[in-house]
Amino acid sequence: MLRPILDLSVSRHGIQSRRGFLKQLSGGLTAAGVMTLGWRDLMMAQAAELQKQGKSMILLWMDGGPSQFDTFNPKIGSPNQGPATAIDTAVPGLQFADFWPETAKIADRLAVIRSMRTSEAEHDRAITLVRTGYPPNPALRYPTFGSLIARDRENPEFEFPSFVRIGKPRIKTRDVDAGVLGVQYNSFNIDQAGKLPDDVRPRVAEDVLRRRLSLTERFDAEFAAVGAVAAVNEKRSVYDRTSRFVLSPRLNTFQLDNEPDPLRDAYGRTNFGQGCLLARRLVEQGVSFVEVISSGDRNDAGWDTHNNGFRDQPYLCAEVDPALSTLVLDLEERGMLENTLVVWMGEFGRTPKIKADGGRDHYSKGWPVVLAGGGVNAGQVIGATDADGVDVTDRPIGIQDLFVSLCQTMGLDPHEEYVTSDGRPIKLVDGGEAISELFG
């Protein structure tokens, strides 16, 4: 929930104190300046600042399930390890796989969970579980966490989508969206960082577009009058947000050309690397949830390395390592890390057993998640697996525990209920306990 600013009480339900806002805003503007601005203009001027009052989250999604042995839980000396070696990090005694040299340098800014233990090891079911906090239910489409954040942070005056996704999932049918929350809380999708979809910028003059929107409102009113109020209201909500977005003077936020070349190089000139840079720019503008998908620029398997894992893992890690480390440092240098939670994860890990060609299958018993920022305690490892990486030996953590912790970090009540269109109450998280090591 957004905190008051300029004596203005703000929540997902909207603005509550217009008089206080005008009074205090006028202290920073000339009287003539205030008089030339209408109420809506004043609100638009402050919308981005209001949006920034709540914490944001950047999810770095490793599509396909990354190997724990090749990322943040190497098992040197075990026959299950494979060719990856281990390197020291900025945290004494903590080692990462040697494919992560840049991330190792910022390990003191990270909280590394090594003991995620979940119940699903098939992609579709696992993705649903770890992205919604609920096991798959054919009768109910639970919303992804980004949609829950978008609902909580809803601000009618904010120009940008609250939930933005950068990159494409490898297999669209495995995707998870807003589900029962409705299409207004779906993500705005950008396939390639730095390039807006072709249908975003208006293809007609602004005054022509506004006339067309006005005509649409008349048709909507006629449709609502014959009993379609709910459908019209949902459509208007989408249209209103879309029109504010496409007419926003801040659309250049999605362009990366004005970023310094050395910084773009540091992130990595891959779609994922530039996606992380764009994520920082969007959070800077007040976007509440940004997801950046890593599916690999070299192959169509992404992190689903059943085959040729020894060949592909180094390339996958090389795309993500500089982007993750630079994102954390970039946020820190701009004073944004404390209010931005960065989460690195996939849907599960990979089997300890190695196939003949260096591949590994799906494994949900002991996989990693990495967090940075958002006020969580950094420079630590939570949980452990045995010497061969077969099972959790210390501090098993379930997906509900992680979701409760994400809610706590983002200022949501995990026990809050929302009501579906058919009147069914659903908790944000059903069960689980906060991961205490992250807080306090």
VOPAGU-2260 file (C-alpha; in pm, 1 decimal, decimal comma):
REM VOPAGU-2260
SITE   aa  ch    i         X         Y         Z
SITE  MET   A    0       0,0       0,0       0,0
SITE  LEU   A    1     136,9     344,4     -88,1
SITE  ARG   A    2     233,2     580,1     191,0
SITE  PRO   A    3     101,0     938,3     220,1
SITE  ILE   A    4     289,7    1206,6      31,5
SITE  LEU   A    5     222,5    1578,9      46,3
SITE  ASP   A    6     -54,9    1518,7     300,4
SITE  LEU   A    7    -225,8    1297,9      45,1
SITE  SER   A    8    -366,6     964,0     158,0
SITE  VAL   A    9    -329,2     706,8    -116,9
SITE  SER   A   10    -432,0     342,7    -141,7
SITE  ARG   A   11    -548,2     105,8    -410,9
SITE  HIS   A   12    -887,9     271,0    -368,9
SITE  GLY   A   13    -761,0     609,1    -485,5
SITE  ILE   A   14    -703,2     962,9    -366,7
SITE  GLN   A   15    -866,1    1069,4     -41,7
SITE  SER   A   16    -746,2    1423,4      37,5
SITE  ARG   A   17    -757,3    1667,1    -250,3
SITE  ARG   A   18    -754,9    1981,7     -36,1
SITE  GLY   A   19    -438,2    1885,3     152,7
SITE  PHE   A   20    -266,5    1793,5    -170,2
SITE  LEU   A   21    -344,3    2127,5    -335,4
SITE  LYS   A   22    -249,6    2321,4     -25,1
SITE  GLN   A   23      92,4    2160,8      12,9
SITE  LEU   A   24     166,6    2140,9    -357,7
SITE  SER   A   25      99,2    2513,4    -386,7
SITE  GLY   A   26     381,5    2568,8    -138,4
SITE  GLY   A   27     624,1    2444,0    -401,5
SITE  LEU   A   28     466,6    2620,1    -699,7
SITE  THR   A   29     365,4    2973,1    -774,2
SITE  ALA   A   30      -0,7    3053,1    -734,3
SITE  ALA   A   31     -23,1    3111,6   -1105,8
SITE  GLY   A   32     131,8    2772,0   -1169,5
SITE  VAL   A   33    -126,0    2596,7    -954,3
SITE  MET   A   34    -412,4    2785,5   -1112,9
SITE  THR   A   35    -301,5    2689,7   -1462,8
SITE  LEU   A   36    -306,0    2321,3   -1375,6
SITE  GLY   A   37    -629,8    2130,2   -1342,4
SITE  TRP   A   38    -684,0    1864,3   -1075,1
SITE  ARG   A   39    -611,5    1581,2   -1319,2
SITE  ASP   A   40    -294,0    1757,1   -1438,9
SITE  LEU   A   41    -172,9    1791,1   -1081,2
SITE  MET   A   42    -241,5    1424,1   -1018,2
SITE  MET   A   43     -58,7    1318,9   -1333,0
SITE  ALA   A   44     237,9    1530,5   -1224,6
SITE  GLN   A   45     259,7    1335,8    -899,6
SITE  ALA   A   46     148,4     989,1   -1016,0
SITE  ALA   A   47     497,9     852,4   -1070,9
SITE  GLU   A   48     618,7     980,8    -734,6
SITE  LEU   A   49     320,5     826,0    -560,9
SITE  GLN   A   50     385,7     493,9    -733,1
SITE  LYS   A   51     745,6     492,2    -615,0
SITE  GLN   A   52     640,4     502,2    -250,2
SITE  GLY   A   53     583,5     124,4    -251,8
SITE  LYS   A   54     861,9    -129,3    -299,8
SITE  SER   A   55     916,3    -281,1    -641,2
SITE  MET   A   56    1023,0    -631,6    -738,8
SITE  ILE   A   57    1231,2    -756,0   -1029,9
SITE  LEU   A   58    1195,7   -1128,2   -1100,2
SITE  LEU   A   59    1479,5   -1281,1   -1301,0
SITE  TRP   A   60    1316,7   -1596,0   -1435,1
SITE  MET   A   61    1542,6   -1881,3   -1549,2
SITE  ASP   A   62    1300,3   -2053,3   -1784,2
SITE  GLY   A   63    1344,9   -2429,8   -1778,5
SITE  GLY   A   64    1501,7   -2489,3   -1437,3
SITE  PRO   A   65    1869,7   -2405,4   -1372,8
SITE  SER   A   66    2116,2   -2661,2   -1240,4
SITE  GLN   A   67    2209,9   -2597,0    -878,9
SITE  PHE   A   68    2547,4   -2763,7    -941,9
SITE  ASP   A   69    2635,1   -2505,3   -1208,2
SITE  THR   A   70    2501,1   -2201,2   -1026,2
SITE  PHE   A   71    2491,4   -2140,9    -650,8
SITE  ASN   A   72    2532,5   -2480,3    -485,3
SITE  PRO   A   73    2831,2   -2662,1    -636,3
SITE  LYS   A   74    2933,3   -2995,0    -484,1
SITE  ILE   A   75    3305,4   -3013,9    -540,7
SITE  GLY   A   76    3439,6   -3365,4    -493,8
SITE  SER   A   77    3105,7   -3530,5    -563,1
SITE  PRO   A   78    3066,4   -3752,0    -871,3
SITE  ASN   A   79    2746,5   -3554,7    -936,7
SITE  GLN   A   80    2923,5   -3221,4    -982,1
SITE  GLY   A   81    3031,4   -3233,4   -1344,0
SITE  PRO   A   82    3304,3   -3013,7   -1494,7
SITE  ALA   A   83    3211,2   -2686,0   -1321,0
SITE  THR   A   84    3452,9   -2588,0   -1045,6
SITE  ALA   A   85    3392,3   -2354,7    -751,9
SITE  ILE   A   86    3517,0   -2001,9    -686,0
SITE  ASP   A   87    3529,1   -1796,4    -368,8
SITE  THR   A   88    3289,6   -1507,1    -324,2
SITE  ALA   A   89    3278,0   -1181,3    -129,7
SITE  VAL   A   90    3134,8   -1380,0     162,7
SITE  PRO   A   91    3401,4   -1586,1     343,7
SITE  GLY   A   92    3337,6   -1959,6     308,4
SITE  LEU   A   93    3070,5   -1917,2      40,5
SITE  GLN   A   94    3145,2   -2054,6    -305,0
SITE  PHE   A   95    2959,4   -2036,4    -635,3
SITE  ALA   A   96    3016,0   -2230,4    -955,8
SITE  ASP   A   97    3295,6   -2073,8   -1157,5
SITE  PHE   A   98    3050,9   -1960,4   -1427,6
SITE  TRP   A   99    2948,9   -1670,0   -1196,7
SITE  PRO   A  100    3261,6   -1456,4   -1144,8
SITE  GLU   A  101    3081,5   -1121,4   -1140,8
SITE  THR   A  102    2801,4   -1237,0    -914,0
SITE  ALA   A  103    3059,3   -1384,5    -678,0
SITE  LYS   A  104    3200,1   -1033,4    -628,9
SITE  ILE   A  105    2862,8    -906,6    -496,2
SITE  ALA   A  106    2772,2   -1209,6    -282,9
SITE  ASP   A  107    2770,2    -982,0      21,8
SITE  ARG   A  108    2459,6    -816,7    -128,5
SITE  LEU   A  109    2282,1   -1151,9    -176,5
SITE  ALA   A  110    2078,7   -1394,2      31,0
SITE  VAL   A  111    2124,1   -1742,0    -118,1
SITE  ILE   A  112    1863,4   -2007,5     -42,0
SITE  ARG   A  113    1996,8   -2356,3    -118,3
SITE  SER   A  114    1713,6   -2565,4      24,3
SITE  MET   A  115    1399,1   -2502,4    -177,5
SITE  ARG   A  116    1196,5   -2823,0    -169,1
SITE  THR   A  117     879,0   -2837,3    -373,4
SITE  SER   A  118     632,8   -3102,5    -483,9
SITE  GLU   A  119     625,9   -3063,1    -862,4
SITE  ALA   A  120     896,1   -3171,2   -1108,2
SITE  GLU   A  121     708,4   -3135,7   -1437,3
SITE  HIS   A  122     735,4   -2797,5   -1610,4
SITE  ASP   A  123     369,5   -2697,5   -1645,1
SITE  ARG   A  124     277,5   -2798,6   -1292,6
SITE  ALA   A  125     596,0   -2663,6   -1134,6
SITE  ILE   A  126     565,1   -2326,9   -1308,5
SITE  THR   A  127     208,2   -2292,5   -1185,5
SITE  LEU   A  128     314,5   -2380,7    -831,5
SITE  VAL   A  129     616,0   -2154,0    -797,7
SITE  ARG   A  130     462,8   -1859,8    -983,2
SITE  THR   A  131     128,1   -1857,5    -800,9
SITE  GLY   A  132     205,4   -2025,7    -468,3
SITE  TYR   A  133     -70,7   -2278,0    -534,9
SITE  PRO   A  134     -62,2   -2628,1    -684,5
SITE  PRO   A  135    -234,1   -2664,3   -1023,8
SITE  ASN   A  136    -612,9   -2669,8   -1010,3
SITE  PRO   A  137    -802,5   -2737,5   -1335,5
SITE  ALA   A  138   -1108,0   -2557,8   -1194,6
SITE  LEU   A  139    -927,3   -2240,0   -1087,7
SITE  ARG   A  140    -657,4   -2029,4   -1252,2
SITE  TYR   A  141    -458,2   -1872,7    -970,7
SITE  PRO   A  142    -284,1   -1542,9   -1050,7
SITE  THR   A  143      91,2   -1508,6   -1084,7
SITE  PHE   A  144     267,1   -1303,7    -815,9
SITE  GLY   A  145     319,8   -1007,7   -1047,7
SITE  SER   A  146     -56,1    -979,6   -1094,2
SITE  LEU   A  147    -108,6    -978,5    -716,8
SITE  ILE   A  148     139,9    -691,8    -691,6
SITE  ALA   A  149     -32,5    -506,9    -976,8
SITE  ARG   A  150    -364,2    -539,5    -794,8
SITE  ASP   A  151    -218,6    -414,8    -468,1
SITE  ARG   A  152     -33,6    -123,0    -629,5
SITE  GLU   A  153    -320,0     -21,1    -856,1
SITE  ASN   A  154    -314,1     355,5    -910,6
SITE  PRO   A  155    -569,1     487,7   -1162,5
SITE  GLU   A  156    -349,4     788,1   -1242,1
SITE  PHE   A  157     -25,6     600,7   -1310,6
SITE  GLU   A  158      64,5     608,3   -1678,9
SITE  PHE   A  159     261,2     284,7   -1703,9
SITE  PRO   A  160     154,3     -75,9   -1648,8
SITE  SER   A  161     221,8    -194,2   -1294,8
SITE  PHE   A  162     342,4    -533,4   -1424,0
SITE  VAL   A  163     584,6    -555,7   -1718,0
SITE  ARG   A  164     740,4    -869,3   -1863,3
SITE  ILE   A  165    1054,1    -856,7   -2078,0
SITE  GLY   A  166    1133,9   -1156,5   -2297,6
SITE  LYS   A  167     923,4   -1453,0   -2401,5
SITE  PRO   A  168     860,2   -1782,5   -2224,0
SITE  ARG   A  169     996,1   -2070,8   -2426,7
SITE  ILE   A  170     658,0   -2244,6   -2438,4
SITE  LYS   A  171     357,3   -2014,1   -2420,3
SITE  THR   A  172     115,0   -2282,6   -2302,4
SITE  ARG   A  173     316,5   -2311,0   -1979,3
SITE  ASP   A  174     271,6   -1944,1   -1901,5
SITE  VAL   A  175      83,5   -1816,6   -1595,6
SITE  ASP   A  176    -115,6   -1493,2   -1608,8
SITE  ALA   A  177    -356,8   -1294,6   -1388,9
SITE  GLY   A  178    -603,8   -1583,2   -1387,5
SITE  VAL   A  179    -914,5   -1512,4   -1181,6
SITE  LEU   A  180    -804,3   -1153,5   -1114,5
SITE  GLY   A  181    -890,9   -1060,9   -1473,1
SITE  VAL   A  182    -706,4    -930,4   -1776,7
SITE  GLN   A  183    -654,8    -584,3   -1626,9
SITE  TYR   A  184    -380,8    -733,3   -1407,7
SITE  ASN   A  185    -200,3    -923,7   -1682,9
SITE  SER   A  186     154,8    -825,3   -1767,8
SITE  PHE   A  187     246,0    -584,7   -2044,7
SITE  ASN   A  188     480,7    -790,2   -2260,7
SITE  ILE   A  189     793,0    -676,0   -2441,8
SITE  ASP   A  190     961,8    -943,0   -2650,3
SITE  GLN   A  191    1286,1    -754,1   -2701,1
SITE  ALA   A  192    1434,9    -501,1   -2462,8
SITE  GLY   A  193    1459,5    -152,4   -2611,7
SITE  LYS   A  194    1187,5    -214,9   -2868,4
SITE  LEU   A  195     823,2    -145,4   -2793,0
SITE  PRO   A  196     560,0    -362,4   -2962,0
SITE  ASP   A  197     451,7    -216,1   -3294,6
SITE  ASP   A  198      98,2    -144,4   -3176,0
SITE  VAL   A  199     194,1      76,4   -2879,9
SITE  ARG   A  200     265,1     408,7   -3042,8
SITE  PRO   A  201     -47,2     569,7   -3196,8
SITE  ARG   A  202     -65,9     548,2   -3575,3
SITE  VAL   A  203    -284,6     856,1   -3597,1
SITE  ALA   A  204    -255,0    1207,5   -3458,5
SITE  GLU   A  205    -329,3    1247,1   -3086,7
SITE  ASP   A  206    -644,9    1453,6   -3145,0
SITE  VAL   A  207    -779,3    1187,1   -3382,4
SITE  LEU   A  208    -711,5     913,9   -3126,7
SITE  ARG   A  209    -888,2    1112,6   -2854,5
SITE  ARG   A  210   -1195,2    1158,9   -3077,7
SITE  ARG   A  211   -1204,5     785,9   -3145,2
SITE  LEU   A  212   -1181,2     708,9   -2773,5
SITE  SER   A  213   -1467,2     950,9   -2708,9
SITE  LEU   A  214   -1680,0     772,4   -2969,5
SITE  THR   A  215   -1594,4     438,3   -2809,6
SITE  GLU   A  216   -1720,1     568,0   -2474,3
SITE  ARG   A  217   -2058,0     651,0   -2632,8
SITE  PHE   A  218   -2089,5     299,9   -2774,1
SITE  ASP   A  219   -1987,9     154,8   -2436,7
SITE  ALA   A  220   -2257,2     354,7   -2262,5
SITE  GLU   A  221   -2520,8     218,8   -2498,7
SITE  PHE   A  222   -2395,6    -136,9   -2445,8
SITE  ALA   A  223   -2394,8     -94,3   -2066,8
SITE  ALA   A  224   -2752,2      36,3   -2076,5
SITE  VAL   A  225   -2875,2    -299,8   -2208,5
SITE  GLY   A  226   -2721,3    -497,9   -1922,9
SITE  ALA   A  227   -2349,5    -534,9   -2001,6
SITE  VAL   A  228   -2223,3    -313,9   -1720,4
SITE  ALA   A  229   -1960,0    -554,9   -1589,7
SITE  ALA   A  230   -1812,2    -622,3   -1933,1
SITE  VAL   A  231   -1808,5    -253,2   -2018,0
SITE  ASN   A  232   -1643,5    -157,4   -1690,1
SITE  GLU   A  233   -1364,5    -411,4   -1740,0
SITE  LYS   A  234   -1311,9    -299,3   -2098,5
SITE  ARG   A  235   -1310,4      69,3   -1996,4
SITE  SER   A  236   -1052,3      -1,3   -1729,1
SITE  VAL   A  237    -822,8    -158,4   -1987,6
SITE  TYR   A  238    -886,4     115,4   -2245,2
SITE  ASP   A  239    -831,4     395,5   -1994,2
SITE  ARG   A  240    -500,1     252,6   -1880,0
SITE  THR   A  241    -393,3     178,3   -2236,8
SITE  SER   A  242    -474,9     525,2   -2366,0
SITE  ARG   A  243    -282,4     690,5   -2081,0
SITE  PHE   A  244      10,3     465,3   -2161,3
SITE  VAL   A  245      26,6     515,7   -2538,1
SITE  LEU   A  246     -14,1     893,1   -2497,7
SITE  SER   A  247     245,2     919,9   -2220,8
SITE  PRO   A  248     536,8    1156,7   -2282,9
SITE  ARG   A  249     754,1     908,8   -2089,8
SITE  LEU   A  250     740,5     627,1   -2343,7
SITE  ASN   A  251    1108,4     688,8   -2411,9
SITE  THR   A  252    1171,6     502,9   -2084,3
SITE  PHE   A  253    1147,2     187,0   -2295,1
SITE  GLN   A  254    1430,7     302,8   -2520,1
SITE  LEU   A  255    1788,6     225,4   -2419,8
SITE  ASP   A  256    1978,9     445,7   -2665,8
SITE  ASN   A  257    2045,8     719,0   -2412,3
SITE  GLU   A  258    2211,7     483,0   -2165,0
SITE  PRO   A  259    2594,8     501,3   -2161,3
SITE  ASP   A  260    2759,9     236,1   -2373,8
SITE  PRO   A  261    2986,2     117,1   -2088,5
SITE  LEU   A  262    2681,3      49,9   -1872,1
SITE  ARG   A  263    2501,8    -134,2   -2151,6
SITE  ASP   A  264    2815,7    -339,6   -2205,7
SITE  ALA   A  265    2834,8    -419,8   -1834,3
SITE  TYR   A  266    2482,2    -557,2   -1836,9
SITE  GLY   A  267    2568,2    -761,3   -2145,3
SITE  ARG   A  268    2450,4    -705,2   -2500,2
SITE  THR   A  269    2208,2    -996,0   -2480,9
SITE  ASN   A  270    1831,3    -972,4   -2469,3
SITE  PHE   A  271    1842,9   -1073,8   -2103,6
SITE  GLY   A  272    2117,5    -827,4   -2015,2
SITE  GLN   A  273    1943,0    -537,1   -2184,7
SITE  GLY   A  274    1617,5    -656,8   -2028,8
SITE  CYS   A  275    1769,7    -614,1   -1683,9
SITE  LEU   A  276    1877,4    -262,0   -1776,8
SITE  LEU   A  277    1525,3    -186,0   -1893,4
SITE  ALA   A  278    1390,0    -332,9   -1569,1
SITE  ARG   A  279    1595,6     -81,7   -1372,9
SITE  ARG   A  280    1463,2     203,0   -1588,7
SITE  LEU   A  281    1104,4      90,6   -1535,6
SITE  VAL   A  282    1140,7      57,3   -1159,3
SITE  GLU   A  283    1296,5     402,7   -1162,4
SITE  GLN   A  284     972,7     530,7   -1317,4
SITE  GLY   A  285     755,2     360,7   -1054,7
SITE  VAL   A  286     665,9      26,1   -1216,2
SITE  SER   A  287     594,6    -214,6    -930,9
SITE  PHE   A  288     680,8    -554,7   -1081,0
SITE  VAL   A  289     912,6    -637,7   -1369,4
SITE  GLU   A  290     990,8    -987,9   -1488,7
SITE  VAL   A  291    1290,9   -1056,1   -1711,0
SITE  ILE   A  292    1297,3   -1398,4   -1874,8
SITE  SER   A  293    1619,6   -1584,0   -1947,2
SITE  SER   A  294    1566,6   -1850,6   -2210,5
SITE  GLY   A  295    1910,3   -1838,2   -2370,8
SITE  ASP   A  296    2020,8   -1663,6   -2687,7
SITE  ARG   A  297    2194,2   -1974,5   -2827,6
SITE  ASN   A  298    1929,7   -2245,6   -2829,0
SITE  ASP   A  299    1557,6   -2306,2   -2783,6
SITE  ALA   A  300    1594,7   -2522,7   -2471,9
SITE  GLY   A  301    1686,1   -2243,5   -2233,5
SITE  TRP   A  302    1768,7   -2376,9   -1888,4
SITE  ASP   A  303    1590,2   -2705,4   -1962,2
SITE  THR   A  304    1921,9   -2881,7   -2012,5
SITE  HIS   A  305    1814,3   -3245,1   -2044,6
SITE  ASN   A  306    2073,0   -3274,0   -2318,7
SITE  ASN   A  307    2416,2   -3122,7   -2364,8
SITE  GLY   A  308    2409,0   -2954,3   -2026,1
SITE  PHE   A  309    2786,6   -2940,1   -1998,5
SITE  ARG   A  310    2791,8   -2756,7   -2330,9
SITE  ASP   A  311    2503,9   -2514,4   -2270,7
SITE  GLN   A  312    2528,3   -2427,4   -1901,1
SITE  PRO   A  313    2839,3   -2206,5   -1939,3
SITE  TYR   A  314    2669,1   -1998,1   -2209,1
SITE  LEU   A  315    2346,1   -1960,7   -2011,7
SITE  CYS   A  316    2534,5   -1853,5   -1701,2
SITE  ALA   A  317    2752,1   -1614,4   -1903,9
SITE  GLU   A  318    2437,3   -1429,6   -2016,8
SITE  VAL   A  319    2294,0   -1395,1   -1667,7
SITE  ASP   A  320    2604,7   -1344,7   -1452,0
SITE  PRO   A  321    2698,1    -991,9   -1570,0
SITE  ALA   A  322    2334,9    -883,9   -1589,9
SITE  LEU   A  323    2248,3    -994,7   -1236,0
SITE  SER   A  324    2558,7    -841,9   -1079,9
SITE  THR   A  325    2533,1    -514,8   -1271,8
SITE  LEU   A  326    2162,8    -480,5   -1191,9
SITE  VAL   A  327    2227,9    -510,9    -818,0
SITE  LEU   A  328    2516,2    -263,4    -829,5
SITE  ASP   A  329    2327,0     -21,4   -1054,4
SITE  LEU   A  330    2028,9     -18,9    -819,2
SITE  GLU   A  331    2260,2      25,9    -522,0
SITE  GLU   A  332    2449,4     316,2    -675,7
SITE  ARG   A  333    2122,3     493,1    -752,5
SITE  GLY   A  334    1991,5     446,4    -398,5
SITE  MET   A  335    1716,9     211,9    -521,5
SITE  LEU   A  336    1826,3    -126,9    -390,6
SITE  GLU   A  337    1668,7     -90,3     -47,5
SITE  ASN   A  338    1327,0     -47,3    -208,6
SITE  THR   A  339    1374,0    -294,4    -495,2
SITE  LEU   A  340    1364,7    -669,0    -433,6
SITE  VAL   A  341    1556,3    -870,3    -694,5
SITE  VAL   A  342    1473,2   -1242,1    -710,5
SITE  TRP   A  343    1661,9   -1498,5    -923,5
SITE  MET   A  344    1488,1   -1834,8    -965,7
SITE  GLY   A  345    1344,6   -2099,9   -1196,7
SITE  GLU   A  346    1076,4   -2361,3   -1152,3
SITE  PHE   A  347    1308,7   -2626,4   -1000,9
SITE  GLY   A  348    1666,1   -2757,8   -1023,3
SITE  ARG   A  349    1830,7   -3044,4   -1209,4
SITE  THR   A  350    1895,5   -3404,4   -1106,2
SITE  PRO   A  351    2217,2   -3501,6    -929,7
SITE  LYS   A  352    2246,8   -3788,8   -1174,9
SITE  ILE   A  353    2425,0   -3686,9   -1494,1
SITE  LYS   A  354    2322,1   -3825,1   -1832,2
SITE  ALA   A  355    2576,1   -3955,7   -2083,2
SITE  ASP   A  356    2577,6   -3629,5   -2282,2
SITE  GLY   A  357    2609,9   -3405,3   -1976,8
SITE  GLY   A  358    2240,5   -3331,3   -1939,1
SITE  ARG   A  359    2029,1   -3349,8   -1624,9
SITE  ASP   A  360    1657,6   -3406,1   -1576,4
SITE  HIS   A  361    1406,8   -3222,1   -1351,6
SITE  TYR   A  362    1461,9   -3209,8    -975,5
SITE  SER   A  363    1254,6   -3039,1    -706,7
SITE  LYS   A  364    1432,3   -3160,4    -391,3
SITE  GLY   A  365    1692,2   -2899,2    -307,8
SITE  TRP   A  366    1713,4   -2613,0    -556,0
SITE  PRO   A  367    1830,5   -2251,1    -519,4
SITE  VAL   A  368    1672,2   -1906,4    -505,9
SITE  VAL   A  369    1875,7   -1587,2    -475,7
SITE  LEU   A  370    1744,7   -1257,7    -335,9
SITE  ALA   A  371    1893,7    -909,6    -318,9
SITE  GLY   A  372    1768,4    -573,9    -198,4
SITE  GLY   A  373    1422,6    -497,8     -69,6
SITE  GLY   A  374    1560,2    -472,6     283,7
SITE  VAL   A  375    1634,0    -846,5     319,5
SITE  ASN   A  376    1938,7    -955,9     518,9
SITE  ALA   A  377    2221,7   -1013,7     273,2
SITE  GLY   A  378    2558,1   -1188,6     279,3
SITE  GLN   A  379    2419,6   -1519,5     396,5
SITE  VAL   A  380    2330,3   -1872,3     291,9
SITE  ILE   A  381    2003,1   -2027,3     405,8
SITE  GLY   A  382    1966,9   -2405,5     409,5
SITE  ALA   A  383    2187,4   -2685,0     277,6
SITE  THR   A  384    2185,5   -3008,0      82,5
SITE  ASP   A  385    2401,0   -3315,3     136,9
SITE  ALA   A  386    2747,6   -3364,9      -9,2
SITE  ASP   A  387    2608,7   -3513,3    -331,1
SITE  GLY   A  388    2319,2   -3267,6    -368,9
SITE  VAL   A  389    2056,8   -3538,9    -337,5
SITE  ASP   A  390    1838,3   -3400,0     -59,4
SITE  VAL   A  391    1794,2   -3111,8     182,9
SITE  THR   A  392    1979,0   -3159,7     511,1
SITE  ASP   A  393    1908,5   -2823,6     672,4
SITE  ARG   A  394    1623,3   -2572,8     665,8
SITE  PRO   A  395    1387,1   -2707,9     396,8
SITE  ILE   A  396    1186,0   -2422,0     250,5
SITE  GLY   A  397     858,1   -2461,5      63,0
SITE  ILE   A  398     710,8   -2232,5    -197,5
SITE  GLN   A  399     448,9   -2101,4      46,0
SITE  ASP   A  400     731,0   -1996,9     280,6
SITE  LEU   A  401     894,9   -1807,9      -3,6
SITE  PHE   A  402     566,6   -1641,3    -100,3
SITE  VAL   A  403     494,7   -1531,2     256,4
SITE  SER   A  404     843,9   -1380,0     263,0
SITE  LEU   A  405     790,4   -1202,4     -69,3
SITE  CYS   A  406     462,4   -1062,9      59,9
SITE  GLN   A  407     629,4    -940,6     378,3
SITE  THR   A  408     906,3    -772,9     180,9
SITE  MET   A  409     662,2    -607,5     -59,2
SITE  GLY   A  410     424,6    -489,3     212,4
SITE  LEU   A  411     138,0    -729,0     135,4
SITE  ASP   A  412     -59,9    -924,5     390,6
SITE  PRO   A  413     -17,7   -1289,4     283,4
SITE  HIS   A  414    -340,4   -1380,6     463,7
SITE  GLU   A  415    -546,3   -1117,7     281,1
SITE  GLU   A  416    -827,5   -1258,6      70,5
SITE  TYR   A  417    -948,3   -1148,8    -268,6
SITE  VAL   A  418   -1280,9   -1258,0    -413,0
SITE  THR   A  419   -1319,7   -1413,1    -757,3
SITE  SER   A  420   -1597,2   -1311,0    -995,6
SITE  ASP   A  421   -1804,7   -1608,2    -877,3
SITE  GLY   A  422   -1771,5   -1504,6    -513,1
SITE  ARG   A  423   -1494,9   -1743,2    -403,5
SITE  PRO   A  424   -1254,0   -1599,6    -140,8
SITE  ILE   A  425    -886,2   -1687,4    -196,0
SITE  LYS   A  426    -591,5   -1603,7      27,1
SITE  LEU   A  427    -282,6   -1453,8    -131,3
SITE  VAL   A  428     -87,9   -1741,1      26,0
SITE  ASP   A  429    -240,2   -2053,5     178,7
SITE  GLY   A  430      -8,9   -2152,8     462,2
SITE  GLY   A  431     365,2   -2112,0     496,0
SITE  GLU   A  432     582,4   -1905,7     728,6
SITE  ALA   A  433     818,4   -1619,0     659,4
SITE  ILE   A  434    1182,9   -1715,6     618,1
SITE  SER   A  435    1298,5   -1553,7     942,0
SITE  GLU   A  436    1663,9   -1531,2     836,4
SITE  LEU   A  437    1568,9   -1274,0     574,1
SITE  PHE   A  438    1431,7   -1027,5     826,4
SITE  GLY   A  439    1516,2    -860,3    1154,7
